[in-house]
């Protein structure tokens, strides 16, 4: 899964240099986010000034702020589109490397259950999921590096937090604590899902395999056999749906309550009039960025579950290659 791409000279330009390019592009996107966050402060302070005292600003100042945002946004869009385009090619090259490696050993692998599906589908899914999670993890780390010092400094203006009182740099600790709480709760709630996803893929593979055989052999994929295979598939899906039901209840409840967390923390500060509207917007946006970085596992948990199930299938596949080759007759 990894050595065929990252330890191959043939794929060096894509695996190493491509990774460096993705990291650089991701860092630049984070820096644009920082610029947008700074724009929130200046723009909403300008709005507050205009609302408090009519005609205290001229229309040119207002348009200038909007042009500033548009300039940053256009650069952001260009970088995001080009980076996503490159990442799509990067993922396919990774899949290409795995496909070539497995096909070079096809004679040893062809007898494994679902071999064709694992080479054709699982390699694609694995490369896509790992790339997505990897880029998101890197973005979260870089976002944390960029925004954590900003939130640390802005937290000095928050002198009192409901129920907790005066805590130095309180917003940073609240973001960290709330994220850890959500990660632990979702991990406990979804502990059964990876195994169910794995079983689901096995049953899908068995059903697909029988139907493929039935295309060339009239004796295969008979009605009783197909009905029985689909019955097992149906039962596993329904079990999976049930477990995702309560998992999603916990997940979406947590994410919705997360919207209120910075607003609750800022309550006494806002009521006391210590900060301006611009600073409030800047704090809220920075808090969201830091929380989002801390909540990487929370936001990616469903994808991680899918990755675990795909990894199990490919790891079992590769175990055949790690086993000693049979002696020739």
N, C-alpha and C positions, 0 to 999 in steps of 0.2 A: 504493500500500500504506500509506503514512503520511500523505501530504498530505490525502487524502480524509477523514481522521478528525481529525488534530491541527491542520490548518490550515483547518478549516471552522467557521464561526460556528454553524451548525446543531448541531454536536456538541461545542460548547465545554464545556458542563456535564459531559459524560461524559469527554471527552478530557483536559481540564485539571483541573477540580475533582475528577473521579473519580480521576485519577492522584495528586493530592495526598492524597485520602482513603486510597488504597491505601498510599502511603508512610507516612502517619501510623499506620495500623493495623499495618503491618509493624514499624515502630519500637516500638510498644507491645508487640507480641508478643516482640520481642527483649528488652525490659526485663523482661518476665515470665520469660524464660529466665534472665536474670541473677539474679532473685530465687530461682528454683529452684536455681540453682547455689550460691548462698549457703546455701540450706537444706541442701544436701548436707553442707556442712562442719559445721554445728551438729548435724544429726541423727546423723551417723556418729561424731562425737566423743562424743555422748551414749551411743550404742551401745557404743563402746569402753570408756567409763567403767563402764557397767553390766556388761560382760563381764569386765573386770579385777577388779572388786570387787563381789561380790553385794550387792544391796540398797543400793547407793550412790546410786541414783536411785529416785524413786517412780513408780508407774504413771501418775500424772497428768502428769508431765513428758513421758513417752513419748507419751501421747495428745495432748498439746498440740502436739508436733512434727508428728504426723500431721494434726491439724486445720489447722495452718498450711499444710502442703503442699496439703491438699484445697481450702482457700480460694483459693490461687494457681491451682491446676489448674482450678477451676470458672470463674474469670475467663478463663483461657487458652482453655478450650474455647469459651466464649461468643464471645470475640473472633475466634477462628479460624473458627468456623462462620459468623458474620455476614460476616466479611471474604471468605471463600470464596464465599458467596452473592452478594455484591456483585460480585466479580471475574467470576463467570459472566455476569452481566448486562453488565458492562463489555466482555467479550470479544464478546458477541453484538452490541452496539452498534457495535463496531469492524468486525465482519463486515458489519453492515448498511450502514455507510458505504462500504466497498469495493464491496459489491454494487450500491448505488445509482450509484456512480461508473462502474463497468464497464457497467452496463445502459444508462446514459445515452449510452454510446458503442458500443452493441452492434452497430450496423450496420457499423462498421469492424472489429469484433473477431470477428464470428461465423464468418468464414472460416478463422480460425486453428485449427490442429489442437488438438482437445480443449478448445475454447472453453467449452462448457457445463460441463465438469468443472472448469475453472479458476475459473469464476465461482461455481459451486455448492459445490465441495469444497475447492479450494485456498485460497479466501478464509477459510473456516472454520478450516482447519488452520493457516494462517499466523497469524491473530489469536490462536488458542489457544496456539500454540507460542511466539510472541513474548511474549505476556503471561506465560506460565509461566516462560520463561527470564528475562524482565525482572524479575518479582517475586522470583524466586530470586536473581538477581544483586544486587538491592537489599537483600534480606534478608542475603545473604552479606556485603555491605559494612557494613551496620549491625551485624551480629553481630560482625564483625571490630573495628569501632570500640568496641563494648561490652566484648568479652572479651579483646582484645589487652592492654590495660593490666592486667587481672586476671592474665593468664598471666605478664606481665612481672614483676609483683610477686611472684607465687607462685614463679617460677623462682629467686628469690634463696635459697630454702630448699634448692635442688638444687645441692649443692656439687661433685658429681663425676658425670660421665656416662661410661658404658662406651666405651672406644676413643677418646674425644675428650678426656677429662680435665676439668679445671676451665674452664668457659666461662661468662662472665657472661650471665645470662638465657638459658641454654642451650635451654630448652624452646621458646622463640619461634623461635630459629634452626633447631632441628630440625624444627619444624612447617613452617616456610617451605621449607627444603631438601627435605624429603620430598614436599611438595606440588608443587614445581617439577619434581622428578624424575618423579613420576607423570604430570603434565601433558605433559611432553615425550615420555615413552615412549608414552602413549596416542595423542598426536597423530601420531607416526610410525607406530604400528601401524594406525591407522584412516585413513590418508591416502587410500586408494582408495575408501572407503565412500561419500562424498558423490556422486561420479560414478556409482557403481553404483545408488544410490538414485534419482538423476535418470533414468537409463536405465530403471529399473524402472517409474517412474511413467509414462514415455512409452509403454512397452509395455502397461501396464494401460489407459491412455487409448485406445490404438489398438484393443485387444481390445474394450473397452466400446463404443466408437463403432461398430464393425462390428455388434455384437449389437443396438445400438439401431436401426441402419438395418434390420437383419433383421426387426425387429418390424413394419415397415410395407411392406417390399419383400421378396418371397419369393426374389428373385434374389441378395439380399445374405446374408451370414453363412452361406454354404454350408459343408458339412462340410469340404472341403479347405482353404478359406480360414480357417475357425475353428480347425482343427487346427494349421495353420501358425502363426497368430498366437499360439495358446496354447503351441506348442512354443518359440517365441522367449521368451515370458514365463517359461516353466518353466526354460529354460536360464539366464536372467538371475537368477531366484530362487535357483537352486542355486549359482550363482557368489557371490551375495550371502550365502547361508547359510555358505558356506565361509569367506569373509573375516570374517564375524561370529564364526565359531568361534574363530579364534585371537585376535581382538580381545577377545572375552569372557573367554578364558583369562587374558590379560594384565590385563584390568580387574578381574576378581573376585579374582585372585591378589593384586593390589596392595591392594585394599580389605581383604582378610582380614589381610594382613601389617600393614596400618595399625593394626589393633587392638592389636598387640604393641608398636608403636613407643614409646608413652608408658610402657608397663610396663617395657620394657627400659631406657629412659632413667632411670626412677625406681629401678631395681634397687639400686644402692649406697646410695641415700638411705633406702630402706625397710629394708634389712638393717642399716644403722647406727642405725636407730630415731630418725632426726632429725625425722620428721614423724608426725603422728597419722593414724589411719584416716580421720577426717573431712577432713583436709587432702589426703590422698592421693586421696580420691574427688573432692574439689573440683578438684584439679589435673588428674586424668584427664578429668573432664567439660569443664573449660575448654580443655584441649588438644584434645579432640575438636571442640569448637565452633570453635576457631581453625583447626584443620586442615581442617574441613569448609568454612570460608569460603575458605581458600586453594585448596581442591580444587574450586572451583566448576566449572571447565572439565572436570575429570576426571569429576565426578558427572553433568555435563550433556552429555557428549560425544555420546552416542547421539541425544539430542534435537537437538543442534546440527547433526548430520549430516542429520537429517530436515528441519530448517529450511532448510539450504543448498539441498537439492533442491527444496523448495517455492518458495523465493525465486527460484531459476533459472527455474522455470516461469512465475511471475508477472512476473518482470522481462522475459522474452521476450514475454510478453503485452503489457506496457505499452510495449515498444519500438515496437509498431504505432501506439500513440497519439502517441509522440514523433516518428514519421516524418511528413513533410509529407502532408497530405490530398490525395488524387487530385483533379485538376481535373475539373469537370463536363463531360460530353460536349456 
